[in-house]
Amino acid sequence: MKKTLSIILTISVALSMAVFNNALATAPVDIGLCATDTTNPFIGWLTGAVKEQGEAEGLSVQIADAGGSAMKQLEQMENFIAMGVKAIGVWPIDPNNMPDVIRKAQENGIKVLVGGSDTGVYDVMMNMNQYNCGEQIAEMGIDWLLRTFSTDSTPENLTVKPKVIVIKQTSTIDTTNRSNGIIDKITSWGFADVVVAQGEAMTSAEARTVIENMWQQNSDAQLVLTYNADSALGVNEFIMGLPGLDFSKLAVFSGDNSEPIMEIINMSPSNQSVFRGTMAIVGPAINGEQIDLPVATYQALRNLANGTYAWGAQITDTIAKTYPKE
């Protein structure tokens, strides 16, 4: 009898779970987010904030994490199309393989917002001036070098000729533009020995490998400039693990921002971190009003989903030099 009851209970639980899982699978999704890799602090923060806002307003927002795989991201786009979502936000890993699947989404009545990289096909693209972002990353580094090594904050009175390592990323037009902005600005300054790493980095792990290899021949560097904040975190982790260094004479600057990133940057005044600043994406100015990036991203997707979007096909994000909180 006990055995029979146990079997019945097991079957009942299994059926209940099947019904529950089927309900989840068929539950309507209003907005699909195709993230590059949510372990990236910036992407994880942004997509998480969009999902939170949607749920607060009663919308279903689902995040698909591609984990850095362009092919997986394509599959996730196809899944959202099959699910019949109303809008998709995608941060492309490979912008070149996106046009066809975006057109397919549009043919199925789905609006697509593309963030960060120009795919050529979209309903709305949110982006920044990538080259200028790179220039300003380099400017932050130059300002720090002058404050730290010049007797009067002029390049003519530097006490050392600084060595600068640049870790670039050139997988897309946009990453290339930002990287070129960094390289062109720091090189044209003319007062530093600039070493551009052969290896490239987008993630913390990749950057750690690149800087570890670079450090063998460039341990006299004072400044490292990287493409994005995730790679800067990898550089910071490597440098902070080295013994016998004067961390007050070392700095890393980069682009992108989030709360976890700021936690590390805020540790730099006490030299518990050498990641000292980043170019933060503030968000767009719409009709003269500055809107925070996660708020603007969500509002654009929400309005695309409900058919009330009216901000134009291209949204340009404002960027700002961001330092530790005092």
URGI-V387966 format. One record per backbone hydrogen bond with DSSP energy under -0.5 kcal/mol. NH is the residue of the N-H (numbers start at 0). CO is the residue of the C=O. Records with the same first field share a line. If there is no record, write none. Layout:
NH=CO + CO
This chain:
4=0
5=1
6=2
7=3
8=4
9=5
10=6
11=7
12=8
13=9
14=10
15=11
16=12
17=13
18=14
19=15
20=16
21=17
22=18
23=19
24=20
25=21
26=22 + 23
29=59
30=59
31=86
32=61
33=31 + 88
34=32 + 63
39=36
40=38
43=39
44=40
45=41
46=42
47=43
48=44
49=45
50=46
51=47
52=48
53=49
54=50
55=51
56=52 + 53
57=54
58=53
60=58
61=30
63=32 + 61
64=62
65=34 + 63
67=35
68=65
69=67
72=68
73=69
74=70
75=71
76=72
77=73
78=74
79=75
80=76
81=77
82=78
83=79 + 80
84=79
85=29
86=29
87=110
88=31
89=87 + 112
90=33
91=89
96=93
97=94
98=94
101=97
102=98
103=99
104=100
105=101
106=102
107=103 + 104
108=105
109=104
110=85
112=87
113=111 + 123
114=89
115=125
116=114
118=116
122=111
123=111
124=312
125=113
126=124 + 314
129=127
132=128
133=129
134=130
135=131
136=132
137=133
138=134
139=135
140=136
141=137
142=138
143=139
144=140
145=141
146=142
147=143
148=144
149=145
150=156
156=153
157=154
158=148
161=159
163=192
164=222
165=194
166=224
167=165
175=171
176=172
177=173
178=174
179=175
180=176
181=177
182=178
183=179
184=180
185=181
186=182
187=183
188=184
189=185 + 186
192=161
193=191
194=163 + 192
195=193
196=165 + 194
200=167
206=202
207=203
208=204
209=205
210=206
211=207
212=208
213=209
214=210
215=211 + 212
216=213
217=213
218=214
220=217
221=162
222=162
223=250
224=164
225=252
226=166
228=254
231=227
232=228
233=229
234=230
235=231
236=232
237=233
238=234
239=235
240=236 + 237
241=238
244=241
246=244
248=245
249=246
250=221
251=273
252=223
253=276
255=278
261=257
262=258
263=259
264=260
265=261
266=263
267=264
269=266
270=267
271=266
272=266
275=251 + 273
276=251
277=321
278=253
279=277 + 319
281=279 + 317
282=317
284=315
285=283 + 288
286=284
288=285
289=287
290=283
292=281
295=291
296=292
297=293
298=294
299=295
300=296
301=297
302=298
303=299
304=300
305=301
306=302
307=302
308=302
314=124
315=313
316=126 + 314
317=282
319=279
321=277
323=275
